Amino acid sequence: MTQLSEMSEREYFANVGQRPGMFVAKTSFHMLTAFLTGYDQHALRHGGHGLDGWHEWLVARRGRDCNHAWPGQVLHIAIPGGWDSIWDLPPEDEKQAIKVLFELLDEFAAEHETAPIASG
């Protein structure tokens, strides 16, 4: 297995998605979005790009914006019929939200791997 430090962003996200229990204490949509927010903030503090452009990409992917942060944007895509509470998703919605989260992260990372790096 490739060491975490040697993985591309896309490989890293796939690894987290395949084995979320290695990264968060309880596998839930909420815990995984908190983990990814921490990942993003760490990357930004240390010169990385983190999830730069992720929210905007989700809005474009969904085709509309709302007052939700990126976890809410993911839920709109994953559970188009709506949800009552991000903290207490029914098990089938939780599973769907996590599945879609990592599918979207893979698409986002794939696009950013092939995008030219802006100089400035």
C-alpha positions as CSV (number, residue, x, y, z in Angstrom):
1,M,0.0,0.0,0.0
2,T,1.2,3.5,-0.8
3,Q,2.1,5.6,2.2
4,L,-0.4,8.3,3.0
5,S,2.3,11.0,2.6
6,E,3.0,9.8,-1.0
7,M,-0.6,9.7,-2.2
8,S,-2.2,12.2,-4.6
9,E,-5.2,14.1,-3.2
10,R,-7.5,11.8,-5.2
11,E,-5.8,8.7,-3.9
12,Y,-6.0,10.1,-0.3
13,F,-9.7,10.8,-0.5
14,A,-10.4,7.4,-2.0
15,N,-8.4,5.8,0.9
16,V,-10.5,7.7,3.4
17,G,-13.7,6.8,1.6
18,Q,-12.8,3.1,1.6
19,R,-11.7,3.0,5.3
20,P,-13.4,5.9,7.1
21,G,-13.2,4.2,10.5
22,M,-9.4,4.6,10.3
23,F,-9.8,8.4,10.2
24,V,-12.9,9.2,12.3
25,A,-14.2,7.5,15.5
26,K,-17.7,7.1,14.3
27,T,-18.4,6.7,10.5
28,S,-21.0,9.4,9.9
29,F,-21.5,12.1,7.3
30,H,-21.1,14.7,10.0
31,M,-17.8,13.2,11.4
32,L,-16.4,12.8,7.9
33,T,-17.2,16.4,6.9
34,A,-15.6,17.6,10.1
35,F,-12.5,15.6,9.3
36,L,-12.4,17.0,5.8
37,T,-12.8,20.5,7.1
38,G,-9.8,19.9,9.4
39,Y,-7.9,18.5,6.5
40,D,-8.7,21.6,4.5
41,Q,-7.6,24.0,7.2
42,H,-4.4,22.1,7.9
43,A,-3.5,22.2,4.2
44,L,-4.2,25.9,3.9
45,R,-2.1,26.7,7.0
46,H,0.8,24.7,5.6
47,G,0.9,26.0,2.0
48,G,-1.4,23.5,0.3
49,H,-4.6,24.0,-1.7
50,G,-6.8,21.9,0.6
51,L,-10.3,22.0,-0.7
52,D,-9.9,25.3,-2.4
53,G,-12.8,25.8,-4.9
54,W,-14.8,22.8,-3.5
55,H,-17.9,24.8,-2.4
56,E,-18.0,26.6,-5.7
57,W,-17.5,23.4,-7.6
58,L,-20.4,21.8,-5.7
59,V,-22.7,24.8,-6.4
60,A,-21.8,24.5,-10.1
61,R,-22.4,20.7,-10.0
62,R,-25.7,21.2,-8.3
63,G,-26.7,24.1,-10.6
64,R,-27.8,26.4,-7.8
65,D,-26.6,27.9,-4.5
66,C,-28.3,28.2,-1.1
67,N,-27.2,29.3,2.3
68,H,-25.6,25.9,3.2
69,A,-21.9,25.4,3.6
70,W,-20.4,22.7,1.5
71,P,-21.7,19.8,3.6
72,G,-25.2,21.0,2.9
73,Q,-24.5,21.3,-0.8
74,V,-23.4,17.6,-0.8
75,L,-26.6,16.6,1.1
76,H,-28.7,18.5,-1.5
77,I,-27.0,16.4,-4.2
78,A,-27.1,13.1,-2.3
79,I,-30.6,13.5,-0.7
80,P,-32.6,15.7,-3.1
81,G,-35.8,15.1,-1.2
82,G,-34.3,16.9,1.8
83,W,-33.3,15.9,5.4
84,D,-34.4,16.8,8.8
85,S,-31.1,17.0,10.7
86,I,-27.5,16.6,9.5
87,W,-26.8,15.3,13.1
88,D,-29.3,12.5,12.9
89,L,-29.7,11.2,9.3
90,P,-31.6,8.0,8.9
91,P,-29.2,5.1,8.2
92,E,-30.1,4.8,4.5
93,D,-29.6,8.6,4.0
94,E,-26.3,8.5,6.0
95,K,-25.0,5.7,3.8
96,Q,-26.1,7.6,0.6
97,A,-24.6,10.9,1.8
98,I,-21.2,9.3,2.5
99,K,-21.2,7.4,-0.8
100,V,-22.0,10.6,-2.7
101,L,-19.5,12.7,-0.7
102,F,-16.6,10.5,-1.8
103,E,-17.9,10.2,-5.4
104,L,-18.0,14.0,-5.6
105,L,-14.6,14.3,-4.0
106,D,-13.2,11.9,-6.6
107,E,-14.7,14.0,-9.4
108,F,-13.5,17.2,-7.9
109,A,-9.9,15.8,-7.4
110,A,-9.8,14.3,-10.9
111,E,-10.7,17.7,-12.4
112,H,-8.1,19.5,-10.3
113,E,-5.4,16.9,-11.2
114,T,-5.8,17.7,-14.9
115,A,-6.4,21.5,-14.5
116,P,-3.5,23.8,-15.2
117,I,-2.0,25.4,-12.1
118,A,-2.6,29.2,-12.1
119,S,0.5,31.3,-11.6
120,G,0.3,34.4,-9.7
